[in-house]
Amino acid sequence: MKRLSLVLAFAALTAISFFATRGTAQPNTVRQIAPGVWFREGDIEHLGHCNNVIIEMKDYLIVVDANFPSGARATIEDAKKVSPKPVKYVFDTHHHGDHLYGNVVWTRAGATTLAFSGVADELKRYEPARWQEAVKSREDVRELKPDAPEPPKETFSDSPHVIEDGTRRVELYFFGWAHTRGDGFVYLPKEKVLCTGDAVVNGPYNYTADGNIGNWPKVIEKAQKLAVEHVLPGHGPAGGVEMMANQRLFFIELHNRVAAAVKRGKKIEDLVKKEGDREVSTIVMPSTVRTWVGPSLAAEVHDAYREIIEKKPVGDLPH
Ligand SMILES: [Zn+2]
């Protein structure tokens, strides 16, 4: 009885947050998006966490993204609150620490980690150097052994890779290189839910250093062909298809505005200036994409500039 009332209280809370928060940041909350589909908004600001999605199948759960180790533990606890079923699969949308370093926490809890093969390739390219960097600032990474990220246990290159059990169909897509060479999307066709990882974020959270800025809009265009109602991004609040349109526009504008400045003979020191100990960009982005413009714009302009000058995806350039 006590358990039931707790469950009901939780259901009421998530229902309230659903109506109160569409489009507004609410870190560390879980809310139902569709029957058996929950969105957990990670606290990126204080904990560096990504968002997670919990998908209920007939006998088990699928979780989107492993998160950092502390985010993995928080999501494991939240998954228990919404369903007694075990987590069978955890899908890494890409290789970044805030989406994948918790892999070992999940596999020790009995789950199998999954990803597109590009994620495993990116780990070979960048690790364990980044893990060792993260150790300096993150206790949850430091305490884990072995001292390197655990690669996904299963990888695949067929797109879509389908998981189906008669109650639900889950399609895992790879549409090409946007944020990383391994960007995976999770699509629920019946529920019209699309989980985008960091290929689409909802806020000033774009990180472009491993990316392909010129190709990014094309990846989003492929995702836009799916019938979608709910977009669940890697960072920032859940929303609708307008998020995909504006994220795409952000990258088109970023690329075009930097390319136009280069054409006018501008150098990087004209586009990114020092202001105290931080860099600010002189590129002005249109108000339609202001949600995506934040302190990282200078770095994004820098990456776009390099990509344009070197005629190569910025992720292929030394960094
Ligand atoms: Zn990322």
Residues whose N, C-alpha, C, O or C-beta is under 5 A from the ligand:
A	BS01	ZN	H96 D198
